């Protein structure tokens, strides 16, 4: 499957529980409510705190080598990501690793956030600690994530082959998705999303 449906396990979050229909296995897929709407402004960290609490409650991240957070308007290819991650030879049990995926800003961009198991465990355990760092709260979620992980002294790896993001590279949103990336962003309509997915085939 494409998107999160190509992962070993996945969860979908929305402001209220929604039934989406049958998934790749045939089971009906529903979202997990985060109890309130997401902000339309860039300062959405407090909203993500509600989502992360649900992630902690589910506790799935402890059972997998990598945790990946995706935006819904990202075209994501799990089969492309797996060999890219393997090439870095990370000891996911011991090394607290996250990836910077935007060469222009040397940053982690929100459409694709990747944490090793050791990093995910410490990150979710330390949310309140990072929340107390007032200089990183009044910004967007990806700013918070990157600065929180730097505050926690995680290892940051740079891989510019993970994400093609128009907000980072300035790439035309109508450009074909043929760069061999694991994810492409953003696609605000079903038509453009499907065109990008077809380009990757």
VEXLUMKOL-904466 format. One record per residue: residue number from 1; residue in one letter; x, y, z of N, C-alpha, C in turn. Coordinates in Angstrom, 2 decimals, padded with zeros to 5 digits. Layout:
# VEXLUMKOL-904466
 num residuo     n.x     n.y     n.z    ca.x    ca.y    ca.z     c.x     c.y     c.z
 NUM       A       X       Y       Z       X       Y       Z       X       Y       Z
...
END
This chain:
# VEXLUMKOL-904466
 num residuo     n.x     n.y     n.z    ca.x    ca.y    ca.z     c.x     c.y     c.z
   1       X  000.81 -001.19  000.00  000.00  000.00  000.00  000.85  001.26  000.00
   2       X  000.28  002.35 -000.43  000.98  003.63 -000.42  000.61  004.40  000.83
   3       X  001.31  005.51  001.06  001.05  006.29  002.26  001.37  005.48  003.51
   4       X  000.71  005.82  004.60  000.94  005.11  005.86  000.54  003.64  005.76
   5       X -000.29  003.32  004.76 -000.77  001.94  004.62  000.34  001.00  004.16
   6       X  001.48  001.56  003.76  002.63  000.72  003.42  003.53  000.44  004.60
   7       X  003.21  000.99  005.76  004.01  000.78  006.97  003.64 -000.55  007.63
   8       X  004.52 -001.02  008.50  004.24 -002.25  009.23  003.03 -002.11  010.15
   9       X  002.84 -000.90  010.67  001.69 -000.59  011.52  001.47  000.91  011.42
  10       X  000.24  001.35  011.56 -000.04  002.77  011.38 -001.21  003.20  012.25
  11       X -001.29  004.51  012.48 -002.42  005.14  013.16 -002.73  006.43  012.44
  12       X -004.00  006.76  012.38 -004.46  008.00  011.74 -005.17  008.85  012.78
  13       X -004.92  010.16  012.77 -005.47  011.04  013.78 -006.27  012.17  013.12
  14       X -007.35  012.55  013.77 -008.18  013.65  013.28 -008.87  014.30  014.48
  15       X -009.51  015.45  014.24 -010.11  016.18  015.35 -011.26  015.41  015.99
  16       X -011.92  014.54  015.23 -012.95  013.65  015.77 -012.82  012.31  015.07
  17       X -013.33  011.27  015.67 -013.22  009.94  015.07 -014.00  009.89  013.76
  18       X -013.36  009.32  012.73 -013.98  009.21  011.41 -013.76  007.81  010.86
  19       X -014.78  007.26  010.21 -014.64  005.99  009.52 -014.22  006.28  008.09
  20       X -013.13  005.65  007.65 -012.58  005.93  006.33 -012.90  004.86  005.30
  21       X -013.27  003.65  005.75 -013.57  002.57  004.82 -012.54  001.46  004.93
  22       X -012.65  000.44  004.07 -011.75 -000.71  004.15 -010.32 -000.34  003.79
  23       X -009.38 -000.87  004.55 -007.97 -000.68  004.28 -007.40 -001.83  003.48
  24       X -006.07 -001.88  003.32 -005.43 -002.93  002.51 -005.75 -004.34  002.98
  25       X -005.96 -004.52  004.27 -006.27 -005.86  004.80 -007.75 -006.19  004.70
  26       X -008.56 -005.22  004.33 -010.00 -005.43  004.25 -010.74 -004.94  005.47
  27       X -010.03 -004.71  006.57 -010.67 -004.21  007.78 -011.03 -002.73  007.62
  28       X -012.11 -002.32  008.24 -012.52 -000.92  008.18 -011.57 -000.07  009.02
  29       X -011.07  001.00  008.45 -010.12  001.88  009.12 -010.85  003.09  009.68
  30       X -010.52  003.44  010.91 -011.07  004.66  011.50 -009.92  005.48  012.07
  31       X -010.16  006.76  012.21 -009.15  007.64  012.79 -009.31  007.68  014.31
  32       X -008.29  008.19  014.97 -008.29  008.37  016.42 -008.48  009.86  016.70
  33       X -009.46  010.18  017.51 -009.78  011.58  017.80 -008.75  012.20  018.72
  34       X -008.36  013.45  018.42 -007.45  014.18  019.30 -008.22  015.23  020.11
  35       X -009.55  015.14  020.04 -010.43  015.97  020.89 -010.27  017.46  020.64
  36       X -010.48  017.86  019.41 -010.46  019.28  019.08 -009.82  019.53  017.74
  37       X -010.12  020.67  017.13 -009.59  020.99  015.80 -008.12  021.37  015.83
  38       X -007.48  021.23  014.68 -006.11  021.70  014.51 -006.12  023.17  014.15
  39       X -005.13  023.90  014.60 -005.02  025.32  014.28 -004.75  025.50  012.79
  40       X -005.29  026.56  012.24 -005.00  026.88  010.84 -003.74  027.73  010.71
  41       X -003.21  028.20  011.83 -001.97  028.98  011.81 -000.77  028.05  011.92
  42       X  000.42  028.60  011.73  001.63  027.80  011.81  001.95  027.39  013.25
  43       X  001.42  028.13  014.22  001.68  027.80  015.63  000.71  026.70  016.07
  44       X  001.04  025.47  015.69  000.13  024.34  015.94  000.69  023.32  016.93
  45       X  001.74  023.71  017.66  002.39  022.76  018.56  001.45  022.26  019.64
  46       X  000.63  023.14  020.20 -000.28  022.72  021.26 -001.28  021.68  020.76
  47       X -001.69  021.80  019.49 -002.60  020.82  018.92 -001.91  019.46  018.77
  48       X -000.65  019.50  018.35  000.08  018.25  018.22  000.34  017.60  019.57
  49       X  000.42  018.39  020.62  000.55  017.80  021.95 -000.61  016.84  022.23
  50       X -001.81  017.24  021.79 -002.98  016.37  021.99 -002.84  015.09  021.17
  51       X -002.31  015.22  019.97 -002.10  014.03  019.13 -001.03  013.13  019.74
  52       X  000.05  013.72  020.23  001.13  012.93  020.80  000.68  012.17  022.05
  53       X -000.23  012.75  022.80 -000.75  012.03  023.96 -001.46  010.75  023.53
  54       X -002.14  010.81  022.39 -002.79  009.61  021.87 -001.75  008.60  021.38
  55       X -000.66  009.10  020.78  000.42  008.22  020.35  001.02  007.49  021.55
  56       X  001.23  008.23  022.64  001.78  007.63  023.85  000.83  006.58  024.41
  57       X -000.46  006.88  024.37 -001.45  005.94  024.89 -001.47  004.64  024.08
  58       X -001.32  004.75  022.77 -001.31  003.56  021.91 -000.04  002.74  022.12
  59       X  001.09  003.41  022.35  002.36  002.75  022.68  002.91  001.88  021.56
  60       X  002.53  002.13  020.33  002.99  001.29  019.21  004.46  001.54  018.88
  61       X  004.94  002.74  019.15  006.30  003.11  018.75  007.36  002.25  019.43
  62       X  007.04  001.64  020.54  008.01  000.80  021.24  008.24 -000.53  020.53
  63       X  007.38 -000.87  019.60  007.43 -002.18  018.94  008.03 -002.14  017.55
  64       X  008.54 -000.97  017.13  009.07 -000.84  015.77  010.40 -000.10  015.78
  65       X  011.23 -000.41  014.78  012.55  000.20  014.71  012.47  001.71  014.50
  66       X  011.50  002.14  013.70  011.38  003.55  013.36  009.95  004.04  013.55
  67       X  009.82  005.27  013.97  008.52  005.95  014.01  008.54  007.07  012.98
  68       X  007.51  007.11  012.14  007.42  008.11  011.07  006.14  008.91  011.24
  69       X  006.26  010.21  011.28  005.09  011.09  011.30  004.94  011.71  009.92
  70       X  003.72  011.64  009.38  003.43  012.18  008.05  002.31  013.19  008.11
  71       X  002.38  014.19  007.23  001.24  015.07  007.01  000.31  014.41  006.00
  72       X -000.98  014.65  006.11 -001.93  013.99  005.19 -001.78  014.42  003.74
  73       X -001.15  015.56  003.47 -000.96  015.98  002.08  000.42  015.60  001.54
  74       X  001.05  014.62  002.20  002.33  014.07  001.74  002.09  012.76  000.99
  75       X  002.68  012.64 -000.18  002.72  011.36 -000.87  003.92  010.61 -000.31
  76       X  003.68  009.46  000.31  004.72  008.74  001.04  004.85  007.33  000.50
  77       X  006.10  006.88  000.37  006.41  005.56 -000.19  007.28  004.80  000.80
  78       X  006.67  003.94  001.58  007.40  003.20  002.61  008.48  002.32  001.99
  79       X  008.22  001.76  000.82  009.21  000.87  000.19  010.45  001.63 -000.27
  80       X  010.32  002.95 -000.46  011.49  003.77 -000.77  012.25  004.15  000.50
  81       X  011.51  004.32  001.60  012.13  004.76  002.84  012.98  003.65  003.47
  82       X  012.51  002.42  003.43  013.21  001.33  004.14  014.68  001.21  003.74
  83       X  015.02  001.14  002.44  016.46  001.04  002.11  017.25  002.29  002.46
  84       X  016.61  003.46  002.40  017.30  004.69  002.79  017.69  004.64  004.26
  85       X  016.77  004.18  005.11  017.07  004.09  006.54  018.14  003.02  006.80
  86       X  018.05  001.90  006.11  019.02  000.81  006.30  020.43  001.27  005.95
  87       X  020.55  002.15  004.98  021.87  002.61  004.53  022.62  003.39  005.61
  88       X  021.90  003.88  006.61  022.54  004.68  007.67  023.07  003.81  008.83
  89       X  022.74  002.52  008.84  023.27  001.59  009.84  023.11  002.09  011.27
  90       X  021.91  002.50  011.62  021.62  003.03  012.96  021.26  001.88  013.89
  91       X  021.84  001.88  015.08  021.41  000.95  016.13  020.19  001.57  016.80
  92       X  019.01  001.19  016.33  017.78  001.88  016.75  017.46  001.67  018.22
  93       X  018.04  000.63  018.83  017.79  000.37  020.25  018.57  001.32  021.15
  94       X  019.72  001.78  020.67  020.62  002.57  021.52  020.79  004.01  021.03
  95       X  020.79  004.21  019.73  021.09  005.53  019.17  019.80  006.35  019.03
  96       X  019.80  007.52  019.65  018.66  008.43  019.57  018.86  009.33  018.36
  97       X  018.26  008.90  017.26  018.53  009.52  015.97  017.26  010.11  015.36
  98       X  017.41  011.30  014.77  016.36  011.84  013.91  017.02  012.41  012.66
  99       X  016.22  012.68  011.64  016.75  013.10  010.35  016.38  014.55  010.01
 100       X  017.38  015.31  009.61  017.14  016.60  008.97  016.92  016.31  007.49
 101       X  015.84  016.85  006.92  015.49  016.48  005.55  015.36  017.68  004.61
 102       X  015.70  018.88  005.10  015.63  020.08  004.27  017.02  020.69  004.17
 103       X  017.64  020.58  002.99  019.00  021.07  002.80  019.08  022.58  002.93
 104       X  018.06  023.29  002.44  018.07  024.76  002.44  018.16  025.31  003.85
 105       X  017.39  024.77  004.77  017.33  025.28  006.14  018.10  024.40  007.13
 106       X  018.65  023.27  006.65  019.31  022.29  007.53  018.36  021.90  008.68
 107       X  017.12  021.61  008.32  016.08  021.42  009.33  015.32  020.12  009.11
 108       X  014.49  019.81  010.08  013.53  018.73  009.93  012.20  019.37  009.52
 109       X  011.66  018.93  008.39  010.40  019.45  007.88  009.24  018.54  008.30
 110       X  008.13  019.16  008.72  007.01  018.43  009.28  006.35  017.38  008.42
 111       X  006.38  017.50  007.07  005.70  016.47  006.27  006.26  015.06  006.45
 112       X  007.53  014.95  006.89  008.14  013.63  007.09  009.13  013.73  008.26
 113       X  008.72  013.22  009.41  009.58  013.22  010.59  009.88  011.78  010.98
 114       X  011.17  011.47  011.17  011.60  010.08  011.37  012.45  010.00  012.63
 115       X  012.08  009.11  013.54  012.81  008.91  014.79  013.10  007.42  014.97
 116       X  014.33  007.12  015.43  014.66  005.75  015.81  013.86  005.37  017.05
 117       X  013.80  004.08  017.34  013.03  003.64  018.50  013.53  004.29  019.80
 118       X  014.85  004.34  019.98  015.41  004.97  021.19  015.03  006.44  021.24
 119       X  015.05  007.11  020.09  014.69  008.53  020.05  013.21  008.73  020.35
 120       X  012.36  007.91  019.76  010.91  008.05  019.97  010.56  007.85  021.44
 121       X  011.17  006.85  022.07  010.87  006.59  023.47  011.24  007.80  024.34
 122       X  012.42  008.35  024.13  012.86  009.49  024.94  012.06  010.75  024.60
 123       X  011.78  010.95  023.32  011.02  012.14  022.90  009.65  012.16  023.57
 124       X  008.92  011.07  023.51  007.57  011.05  024.08  007.60  011.11  025.62
 125       X  008.64  010.57  026.21  008.77  010.66  027.66  009.14  012.08  028.10
 126       X  009.68  012.89  027.20  010.22  014.20  027.55  009.37  015.36  027.04
 127       X  008.17  015.08  026.55  007.35  016.14  025.98  007.11  017.29  026.96
 128       X  006.76  016.96  028.19  006.50  018.01  029.17  007.76  018.82  029.46
 129       X  008.91  018.15  029.46  010.17  018.84  029.71  010.45  019.83  028.58
 130       X  010.24  019.39  027.34  010.46  020.29  026.20  009.41  021.40  026.17
 131       X  008.20  021.06  026.57  007.13  022.07  026.60  007.48  023.21  027.54
 132       X  008.28  022.91  028.54  008.70  023.94  029.50  009.76  024.88  028.96
 133       X  010.32  024.57  027.79  011.31  025.45  027.16  010.56  026.47  026.31
 134       X  010.26  027.61  026.90  009.33  028.56  026.28  009.82  029.13  024.96
 135       X  011.12  029.06  024.71  011.63  029.62  023.46  011.29  028.75  022.26
 136       X  010.90  027.49  022.47  010.59  026.62  021.33  009.09  026.34  021.19
 137       X  008.28  026.84  022.10  006.85  026.55  022.04  006.07  027.43  021.05
 138       X  006.35  028.72  020.93  005.49  029.57  020.11  005.81  029.50  018.61
 139       X  006.06  028.32  018.11  006.38  028.13  016.70  005.62  026.92  016.18
 140       X  005.92  026.50  014.96  005.26  025.35  014.38  005.73  024.04  014.98
 141       X  004.99  022.99  014.70  005.28  021.67  015.27  006.64  021.15  014.88
 142       X  007.05  021.32  013.63  008.36  020.79  013.22  009.50  021.56  013.89
 143       X  009.30  022.87  014.11  010.29  023.65  014.88  010.42  023.06  016.28
 144       X  009.27  022.79  016.91  009.29  022.22  018.26  010.01  020.88  018.27
 145       X  009.66  020.00  017.34  010.26  018.66  017.31  011.77  018.75  017.15
 146       X  012.23  019.52  016.16  013.67  019.63  015.93  014.41  020.21  017.12
 147       X  013.86  021.30  017.68  014.55  021.94  018.80  014.44  021.13  020.09
 148       X  013.35  020.41  020.25  013.23  019.52  021.41  014.29  018.42  021.34
 149       X  014.46  017.83  020.17  015.43  016.75  020.04  016.86  017.26  020.16
 150       X  017.09  018.49  019.71  018.42  019.07  019.93  018.64  019.35  021.41
 151       X  017.61  019.83  022.08  017.68  020.08  023.52  017.98  018.79  024.28
 152       X  017.42  017.68  023.79  017.64  016.37  024.42  018.94  015.71  023.96
 153       X  019.67  016.42  023.08  020.98  015.98  022.58  020.90  014.69  021.79
 154       X  019.89  014.58  020.94  019.79  013.46  020.02  020.82  013.65  018.90
 155       X  021.12  012.57  018.21  021.97  012.61  017.04  021.12  012.97  015.82
 156       X  021.54  014.00  015.10  020.81  014.38  013.88  021.61  013.94  012.66
 157       X  020.95  013.20  011.78  021.55  012.78  010.52  020.93  013.58  009.39
 158       X  021.75  013.95  008.43  021.25  014.69  007.28  021.05  013.73  006.12
 159       X  019.86  013.76  005.52  019.59  012.96  004.34  018.64  013.77  003.46
 160       X  019.20  014.35  002.40  018.42  015.21  001.52  017.67  014.41  000.46
 161       X  017.76  013.09  000.52  017.04  012.23 -000.42  015.75  011.67  000.15
 162       X  015.34  012.16  001.30  014.13  011.65  001.93  012.87  012.35  001.45
 163       X  012.92  013.67  001.30  011.71  014.47  001.11  011.90  015.54  000.04
 164       X  010.96  015.61 -000.89  010.87  016.73 -001.81  009.71  017.61 -001.34
 165       X  010.07  018.72 -000.72  009.07  019.60 -000.12  009.14  020.97 -000.78
 166       X  008.04  021.39 -001.38  008.04  022.68 -002.08  008.37  023.83 -001.14
 167       X  008.05  023.70  000.15  008.32  024.77  001.10  009.80  024.84  001.47
 168       X  010.53  023.79  001.16  011.97  023.79  001.42  012.75  024.09  000.16
 169       X  012.47  023.35 -000.88  013.28  023.43 -002.10  012.81  024.48 -003.08
 170       X  011.56  024.95 -002.91  011.00  025.86 -003.88  010.56  025.16 -005.15
 171       X  010.55  023.82 -005.11  010.12  023.02 -006.25  008.67  023.34 -006.60
 172       X  008.40  023.48 -007.87  007.04  023.74 -008.34  006.15  022.59 -007.90
 173       X  005.03  022.91 -007.26  004.11  021.87 -006.78  003.56  021.02 -007.91
 174       X  003.65  021.52 -009.15  003.15  020.76 -010.29  004.24  019.93 -010.96
 175       X  005.45  019.99 -010.43  006.55  019.22 -011.00  006.31  017.73 -010.80
 176       X  006.73  016.90 -011.76  006.56  015.45 -011.61  007.32  014.91 -010.39
 177       X  006.77  013.89 -009.77  007.39  013.28 -008.58  008.30  012.15 -009.03
 178       X  009.44  012.51 -009.59  010.34  011.53 -010.19  011.76  011.62 -009.65
 179       X  011.92  012.21 -008.46  013.27  012.38 -007.91  013.73  011.20 -007.06
 180       X  012.90  010.15 -006.95  013.29  008.98 -006.18  013.22  009.16 -004.69
 181       X  012.46  010.16 -004.23  012.35  010.45 -002.80  011.39  009.46 -002.12
 182       X  011.47  009.44 -000.77  010.52  008.65  000.01  009.20  009.37  000.20
 183       X  009.21  010.71  000.08  007.99  011.49  000.28  008.04  012.77 -000.55
 184       X  006.84  013.24 -000.92  006.68  014.47 -001.70  005.57  015.31 -001.04
 185       X  005.74  016.63 -001.05  004.80  017.50 -000.33  004.85  018.90 -000.94
 186       X  003.69  019.61 -001.01  002.34  019.24 -000.56  001.41  018.98 -001.75
 187       X  000.34  018.23 -001.50 -000.67  017.95 -002.52 -002.05  018.14 -001.89
 188       X -002.69  019.24 -002.27 -003.91  019.67 -001.59 -005.18  019.14 -002.23
 189       X -005.07  018.49 -003.38 -006.25  017.91 -004.02 -005.99  016.43 -004.30
 190       X -007.06  015.68 -004.38 -006.95  014.25 -004.68 -006.31  014.05 -006.06
 191       X -006.69  014.90 -007.00 -006.16  014.78 -008.36 -004.64  014.90 -008.39
 192       X -004.10  015.95 -007.74 -002.65  016.14 -007.73 -001.95  015.06 -006.92
 193       X -002.58  014.62 -005.84 -002.01  013.54 -005.04 -001.84  012.28 -005.90
 194       X -002.88  011.92 -006.62 -002.84  010.70 -007.44 -001.88  010.86 -008.61
 195       X -001.76  012.04 -009.17 -000.81  012.28 -010.25  000.62  012.05 -009.74
 196       X  000.90  012.57 -008.55  002.24  012.37 -007.96  002.49  010.90 -007.70
 197       X  001.50  010.22 -007.15  001.68  008.80 -006.84  001.94  008.00 -008.12
 198       X  001.23  008.33 -009.19  001.45  007.65 -010.47  002.85  007.94 -011.00
 199       X  003.35  009.14 -010.79  004.71  009.49 -011.25  005.76  008.60 -010.60
 200       X  005.52  008.17 -009.36  006.52  007.41 -008.62  006.57  005.94 -009.03
 201       X  005.58  005.50 -009.78  005.50  004.07 -010.14  006.67  003.65 -011.03
END
